[in-house]
Amino acid sequence: MVSDDSEVVRRHLVAMLSELPFVDVVGEARNVAATLETVQRVQPDVVILDIHMPDGSGLQALKHIKRELPETKVIMLTNHANAFYRRACMNAGASFFFDKSTEFERVGDVLSEMKA
């Protein structure tokens, strides 16, 4: 599942992930409320999640996801890749934390590694 307030980023992620034969994108969301509703409904194996969204914090969404579905892997992908957010997300249960501007392609790499 892909959750980001930017439609451009979501489309780019979905296109990139669609090239991986073992990945099915089961949902998309542009805000926290839609993210949590979709996660609860489809119970994805992996959620790719932004930190800042129009209706709240991706960090709070991460905490909720890990509390409700602890086996779900969460990849934080953000433009706010500073040490504070990295530490907070990893402490809250994120599996990975990537900077959109320099590590965008790493998402596909880690999904491939998870599959192996």
C-alpha positions as CSV (number, residue, x, y, z in Angstrom):
1,M,0.0,0.0,0.0
2,V,1.2,3.5,-0.9
3,S,0.3,6.5,1.3
4,D,1.5,10.0,0.3
5,D,-0.2,13.3,-0.1
6,S,1.5,14.0,-3.4
7,E,-0.3,12.4,-6.3
8,V,2.9,12.6,-8.4
9,V,4.8,10.7,-5.8
10,R,2.1,8.1,-5.5
11,R,1.9,7.6,-9.2
12,H,5.7,7.3,-9.4
13,L,5.8,4.7,-6.6
14,V,3.0,2.7,-8.1
15,A,4.6,2.7,-11.5
16,M,8.0,1.6,-10.0
17,L,6.4,-1.1,-7.8
18,S,4.3,-2.4,-10.7
19,E,7.5,-3.4,-12.5
20,L,8.2,-5.8,-9.6
21,P,6.5,-9.1,-10.5
22,F,6.0,-10.1,-6.9
23,V,4.4,-6.8,-5.8
24,D,0.7,-6.0,-6.0
25,V,-0.3,-2.5,-4.9
26,V,-3.5,-3.1,-3.0
27,G,-4.3,0.5,-2.0
28,E,-3.4,4.1,-2.2
29,A,-4.1,7.0,0.2
30,R,-3.4,10.7,0.3
31,N,-4.0,11.3,4.0
32,V,-3.9,9.7,7.4
33,A,-7.6,8.9,7.7
34,A,-7.7,7.1,4.3
35,T,-4.4,5.4,5.1
36,L,-5.7,3.9,8.4
37,E,-9.1,2.9,6.8
38,T,-7.3,1.2,3.9
39,V,-4.8,-0.6,6.0
40,Q,-7.5,-1.9,8.2
41,R,-9.6,-3.1,5.2
42,V,-6.9,-4.7,3.1
43,Q,-4.3,-5.5,5.7
44,P,-1.2,-5.1,3.4
45,D,2.1,-6.8,4.0
46,V,3.9,-3.5,3.5
47,V,2.9,0.2,3.8
48,I,5.0,2.9,2.2
49,L,4.2,6.0,4.3
50,D,5.0,9.7,4.2
51,I,5.5,11.6,7.4
52,H,3.6,14.9,6.7
53,M,0.1,14.6,5.3
54,P,-2.7,17.2,5.2
55,D,-4.8,15.7,8.1
56,G,-2.1,14.5,10.4
57,S,1.2,12.8,11.0
58,G,2.5,9.7,9.3
59,L,4.4,9.0,12.5
60,Q,1.0,8.7,14.3
61,A,-0.3,6.5,11.5
62,L,2.8,4.3,11.8
63,K,2.2,3.9,15.6
64,H,-1.4,3.0,14.9
65,I,-0.5,0.5,12.2
66,K,2.1,-1.2,14.3
67,R,-0.3,-1.4,17.3
68,E,-3.2,-2.9,15.2
69,L,-1.1,-5.0,12.7
70,P,2.3,-5.5,14.2
71,E,3.5,-7.9,11.4
72,T,2.9,-5.2,8.7
73,K,6.2,-3.7,7.5
74,V,6.2,0.0,7.2
75,I,8.6,1.9,5.0
76,M,8.8,5.6,5.8
77,L,9.6,7.6,2.6
78,T,9.9,11.4,3.3
79,N,11.4,14.7,2.4
80,H,11.8,15.2,6.2
81,A,14.7,12.8,6.6
82,N,16.4,14.3,9.5
83,A,17.8,12.5,12.5
84,F,14.9,13.4,14.8
85,Y,12.3,11.9,12.4
86,R,14.5,8.9,11.6
87,R,14.9,8.0,15.2
88,A,11.2,8.6,16.1
89,C,10.0,6.4,13.2
90,M,12.5,3.6,13.9
91,N,11.6,3.7,17.6
92,A,7.9,3.5,16.6
93,G,8.5,0.3,14.5
94,A,9.3,1.4,11.0
95,S,11.2,-1.2,9.1
96,F,13.0,1.3,6.9
97,F,13.3,5.1,6.7
98,F,14.3,6.7,3.4
99,D,14.8,10.2,2.1
100,K,12.6,10.8,-1.0
101,S,15.3,13.0,-2.7
102,T,18.2,10.6,-2.4
103,E,16.8,7.1,-1.6
104,F,13.6,6.8,-3.5
105,E,14.8,3.8,-5.5
106,R,15.7,1.9,-2.3
107,V,12.0,1.1,-1.8
108,G,12.1,-1.4,-4.7
109,D,15.4,-2.7,-3.5
110,V,14.2,-3.5,0.0
111,L,11.0,-5.1,-1.3
112,S,13.1,-7.3,-3.5
113,E,15.3,-8.2,-0.5
114,M,12.1,-9.0,1.6
115,K,10.9,-11.3,-1.2
116,A,14.2,-13.2,-1.3
